[in-house]
Amino acid sequence: LSDRLNAAVIAAPYAVGLDHFGLAKSVGELMRKAKLHCEEDSSKLYPKTLPTYCIAHSLGCKLSSIYMAATEQTYDGIGFMSFNNFGFSQTIGMAKTFADQLQKNIGIGRGIRPEVLDQVF
């Protein structure tokens, strides 16, 4: 892939676990350090101006999102494939649960009646 595209591909392995914030931090740091290594190693000849892209699949999308939000890491482009492996109806159900929790826990959506949320989701 690297030869055909004239690009470097950096991948960070991780063991799947339930601590997604911890995973995001460790994976994000691996990626950041690998990129710095490529830029600082004179034998690699990667200029700091070289465009960088984040491409992720499934849980990797979530981990990348968490890391980028926490660190303000930026890329020249982002490609997320299959952000989750759930069907559309399951995704909508998760969104409704999330909206319900936001409304209950931090008051976002105050004044929205629960039946309105039920109609939307």
HELIX and SHEET records of a PDB file:
HELIX    1   1 SER A    2  LEU A    5  1                                   4    
HELIX    2   2 HIS A   20  GLU A   40  1                                  21    
HELIX    3   3 LEU A   59  THR A   71  1                                  13    
HELIX    4   4 PHE A   88  ILE A  106  1                                  19    
HELIX    5   5 PRO A  114  VAL A  120  1                                   7    
SHEET    1   A 2 TYR A  53  HIS A  57  0                                        
SHEET    2   A 2 GLY A  77  MET A  81  1                                        
END                                                                             
